[in-house]
Amino acid sequence: MITIILLICIIRALRFKPQPKVEKTVEPVSFDKQKAVNDLQEMVKCKTISNNDFSLEDDAEFKKFEDKLTEMFPRVHAHCVKENVGRRGIMFHWKGKSAEKATVLMSHFDVVEVDESGWEKAPFEGIIEGETLWGRGTLDTKSTLNGCLQAAEKLIGEGFVPNNDIYLCFAGDEEISGPSCPAIVDEFARRGINVQLVVDEGGAVVEKVFPGVSDRVAVIGIAEKGMLNLSYTVKSKGGHASAPPAHTPIGILSNACAKLESKPFKANFTAPTLALFDTLGRRSTFVYRLIFSNMWLFKPVLSLIGKMGGGEINALMRTTCAFTQMKGSNGRNVLPAQAEMLSNFRIMTGETIESTVEYVKSVINDDRVELNVVSGNNPSVVSRTDCEEFEIVKAAVGDTFPDAVVTPYLMFACSDSQHYGRISDKVYRFSAQSMSADERRTIHGHNERITFKGIWECVEFYLRLITRC
């Protein structure tokens, strides 16, 4: 019996091959490359740092950013109908030949806070060194906003009219899960606009991230995981540390933490993950092809690998839990009257905030630990890939990065595009840049920067995308 199963697995692996690559001629696109660099440089100089405490935001910097857009993209402002929506939302309506369906190209222009002491270059001066532009927001994600507007400005100047209405929608509070994007979606719903395609930041062109695959890979997010910040609180009578009880509040919390880390969520192989495994598994080495062509047999093995190793492969398969904060007493010899910790969950498609909390309760199984939902959102809708709109995005990606394998995937991070799930099932997440592992680590970290090539790739992608819409 074992021999028969092994033979079946080997035969399936041998047949598990990628589609033959079709050779095609990609027509080059031209645009003002220096303008693309200069404009992004000016955008970076605007300190559009969003904050959950609105009083700590610098409104003048946000106004400066919007004023710069007017200066840099006069054709867009003259040709498109501009509206300010919600708290910090900007929406341009570019009329096409038909209004029956619409495309939304979206991004955000707020950025996260900066600890300047950890930067090699000043984060808001737009410093250029060689062919690299340094600054907060270069990757996340003023670069995609710049690429979108550069493409629109050029095409409008050439008299191009899109087949369908296009809306360019930008929010200034995405990093704090602010109300601007939901307000924009509310407007689409209120006006009865048939949104058929949405493109936002997300996946990129990466390499050496999938086992056994040497090709560059362009990953398009067709869904994103949900997010939950959950607090854990244990209260006590406090007291002197010289005569502690058998179990202190921090000890109780530590035990809860250890239980959850030793018993992760069950693996959940969703459609986006299976699509990624199918596409890239075919391009992997034989051992991995053996696994990914026989998921009916090897799912438990993959689950165990993810459970033991963590990381990106694990995050593709299950809800993850990361403990990020803990606090107790202010005194070194004082028992805390209250101890707290916090964990950040990324919730897998098909699960919810409620099911996540219930699982945590069952694993901890300790009434002394009080759980409270601090903030969160459920996973996004899974977008279709069996439609013209996905093929449009895929073609634009393929023409911009002809050497890359294009595949759907599940995005771990949260974005504003999740809000569009209530009006469209064709929401795709792709940041049109080649990103190394080192570059990806600078997002929300120190020394964020982008190469000129990355800036130009963004513009080229949007030129190719818009002309197909």
C-alpha positions, -999 to +999 in steps of 0.1 A: +000+000+000+028+024+009+045+016-024+014+024-043+009+058-025+045+067-031+042+058-068+011+080-071+028+109-054+059+106-077+037+105-109+017+135-097+049+154-090+064+146-124+032+160-140+032+190-118+048+214-142+043+251-149+024+263-180+048+267-210+061+303-210+047+322-240+073+344-256+059+379-263+071+412-274+066+439-248+064+474-262+084+499-242+067+529-225+082+563-222+077+590-196+096+618-178+118+598-155+134+628-139+100+643-131+089+610-114+120+612-091+117+649-084+080+647-076+084+618-052+113+636-036+090+666-029+063+643-015+087+627+009+096+662+023+060+665+036+058+652+071+023+636+067+026+616+099-009+603+110-017+598+147-046+582+165-046+614+186-056+639+158-043+668+179-007+655+174-010+657+136+005+686+117-023+698+095+000+722+077+021+693+064-010+676+050-021+708+033+014+713+019+013+678+004-021+685-012-008+718-026+022+701-041-001+677-059-018+707-075+015+720-087+030+687-099-001+674-117-019+703-133-035+682-160-050+658-136-065+687-116-078+705-147-092+674-164-106+654-135-132+663-110-116+665-076-134+661-043-122+660-007-141+632+010-142+625+047-114+636+071-084+633+048-097+617+016-089+629-019-109+616-049-103+624-086-130+613-112-114+607-146-143+603-170-140+574-195-159+564-226-184+546-205-197+550-169-212+516-167-184+503-146-155+519-128-119+513-118-105+526-086-067+532-083-059+539-046-031+547-023-024+566+009-001+595+016+002+594+054+032+578+070+041+563+104+062+580+130+100+581+128+127+576+154+153+598+136+181+586+158+181+552+140+183+567+105+215+571+085+198+599+064+173+625+075+138+609+069+120+640+056+146+658+035+143+637+004+180+630+002+193+614-030+224+593-029+235+578-062+202+565-077+185+560-043+159+583-027+158+581+011+128+590+032+098+579+051+070+570+027+092+561-003+080+525-002+049+529+020+034+542-001+039+576-017+057+558-045+025+541-057+006+573-054+033+591-074+033+563-100-004+565-105-005+603-109+026+604-131+008+579-155-025+598-154-008+632-160+011+618-190-019+600-206-042+630-201-016+652-218-017+628-248-055+630-251-060+594-239-095+586-227-100+554-207-126+529-218-143+532-184-145+558-156-114+558-134-113+571-098-080+580-082-086+577-045-060+586-018-063+587+020-043+605+046-050+582+075-045+546+064-017+540+089-041+546+118-071+527+101-087+561+098-122+570+085-112+585+051-113+554+030-145+541+045-160+575+037-149+572+001-164+537-002-196+551+014-198+576-015-194+550-041-222+530-025-244+561-021-240+571-057-245+536-070-212+535-089-204+500-102-168+495-090-155+465-110-117+468-103-097+482-074-059+483-072-041+492-040-007+487-024+003+452-014+025+425-029+056+433-048+083+416-070+104+395-047+128+366-048+140+338-026+109+338-005+094+305-016+112+272-009+130+258-040+120+286-063+148+306-079+126+328-102+116+363-093+079+363-082+053+390-086+027+384-059-008+400-062-028+400-030-063+388-036-072+389+001-057+401+033-058+387+068-078+403+095-062+419+126-068+418+163-051+435+192-061+416+223-053+427+259-049+403+288-052+416+324-046+400+358-055+418+390-042+412+425-039+428+459-004+439+452+020+440+481+057+436+489+078+414+467+095+398+497+065+375+504+049+368+470+019+345+465+025+312+447+014+327+414+020+364+406+001+384+380+030+384+357+036+347+362-001+340+354+002+361+322+035+344+313+018+310+316-010+322+293+015+334+268+034+301+269+002+281+264-008+301+233+027+299+218+029+262+223-006+256+208-009+277+176-041+279+156-049+250+133-037+253+097-062+266+073-054+262+036-075+290+020-079+297-017-052+324-019-027+302-003-035+272-024-033+293-055+002+305-045+013+269-037+000+257-070+017+284-091+051+284-073+051+248-064+053+239-100+085+259-104+102+244-073+126+216-069+114+180-071+111+175-034+088+205-030+069+196-062+063+162-045+048+180-015+027+207-033+014+183-060+001+160-032-015+184-008-041+157+000-013+139+017+012+165+029-010+192+045-002+179+080+035+180+071+033+216+059+013+225+090+040+210+112+068+228+093+050+261+098+042+254+134+079+247+142+095+274+121+071+302+120+078+330+095+060+337+062+051+301+052+035+296+086+016+329+082+001+317+049-015+288+067-029+299+100-039+327+122-008+340+139-003+354+174+026+377+183+030+390+219+042+426+217+037+443+250+037+435+288+037+457+319+034+453+356+046+473+386+066+505+386+086+493+416+113+467+415+102+452+448+064+458+445+039+432+433+017+448+406-019+453+416-026+449+379-004+433+351-012+435+314+001+421+282-010+425+246-009+403+215-014+410+179-032+384+158-034+382+120-066+364+114-069+338+086-096+340+059-127+321+071-121+330+107-133+360+127-124+382+157-150+363+178-137+328+168-101+340+176-111+352+211-129+320+218-099+300+208-077+320+231-101+315+260-101+278+254-063+275+253-056+297+283-084+282+303-078+305+333-106+327+347-080+350+363-070+363+329-094+390+316-095+394+279-105+426+261-106+434+224-086+466+219-091+470+181-094+448+151-110+439+118-121+407+102-104+393+072-112+408+038-133+393+011-114+370-012-113+385-047-120+366-079-092+355-102-115+340-129-124+373-144-113+399-169-103+424-142-077+400-127-063+393-161-060+430-168-039+435-136-019+403-143-011+415-178+001+449-166+023+432-140+036+407-166+045+433-191+063+455-165+082+426-150+085+401-179+110+378-161+088+374-130+063+346-122+029+362-115+008+346-088-021+354-064-013+354-027-026+362+007-015+395+022-005+394+059-007+432+065-039+452+066-047+480+041-075+504+032-085+482+003-103+459+028-131+484+029-139+479-008-149+443-002-184+455+005-189+469-030-165+448-051-150+413-053-122+423-076-098+441-053-061+435-060-031+445-039+002+451-057+030+476-051+047+477-085+083+476-073+111+451-071+119+448-033+147+429-017+143+414+018+165+443+032+142+469+015+111+453+028+124+454+063+127+492+061+090+496+057+078+511+091+115+508+101+147+527+098+163+539+066+133+535+043+144+542+007+136+534-029+158+531-060+152+551-091+144+519-108+116+512-083+102+547-089+101+541-126+087+506-123+057+521-105+050+546-133+054+520-160+030+496-143+003+523-140+008+533-176+002+498-187-027+493-163-046+524-171-044+519-209-062+486-203-090+500-182 
